[in-house]
Amino acid sequence: MSVSSLSGLALPVAMLIASNVFMTFAWYGHLAYPNRPLWLVVLVSWGIAFFEYCIAVPANRWGHAFYSAIELKTIQEVVTLTIFGVFSVVWLKEPLGWNHLLGFAFIALGAGLVFQKW
């Protein structure tokens, strides 16, 4: 596999990770501030989500040269769960239990099936 192929495979994943950090804050960051008015958190969330879209759309466009749409969506879902797990513990101070980790593991196992060439 050439260096350009490796970077072509890695760049969309890195961009999906970055975009998901923005989206996680857009969707859930405000939960740490329950006393803020809803209209304000909606506007701030939309502002944050704008940057998520600026990264996610090119990630999917460029990534489609190397991955199928289903594979891209699967990567995004696994990234989402991973980032949300860390976010939940670090930002929201909510613990992850064994059942959450086991559920995530089953989802990751299912995601792995998507990449099998049967």
JOKA-V595545 format. One record per residue. N is the residue number from 1. PHI is phi as a letter, one per 20 degrees, with the letter a starting at -180 (999 if undefined). Layout:
N&PHI  N&PHI
//
This chain:
1&999  2&f  3&f  4&f  5&f  6&f  7&f  8&f  9&f  10&e  11&g  12&f  13&f  14&f  15&f  16&f  17&f  18&f  19&f  20&f  21&f  22&f  23&f  24&f  25&f  26&f  27&e  28&c  29&g  30&f  31&f  32&f  33&c  34&f  35&e  36&f  37&f  38&g  39&g  40&f  41&f  42&f  43&f  44&f  45&f  46&f  47&f  48&f  49&f  50&g  51&f  52&f  53&f  54&f  55&e  56&f  57&f  58&f  59&g  60&f  61&f  62&f  63&f  64&f  65&f  66&d  67&c  68&f  69&f  70&f  71&f  72&f  73&f  74&f  75&g  76&f  77&f  78&f  79&f  80&g  81&f  82&f  83&f  84&f  85&g  86&f  87&g  88&f  89&f  90&f  91&e  92&e  93&l  94&d  95&f  96&e  97&e  98&g  99&f  100&f  101&f  102&f  103&f  104&f  105&f  106&f  107&f  108&f  109&f  110&f  111&f  112&g  113&f  114&f  115&e  116&f  117&e  118&e
//
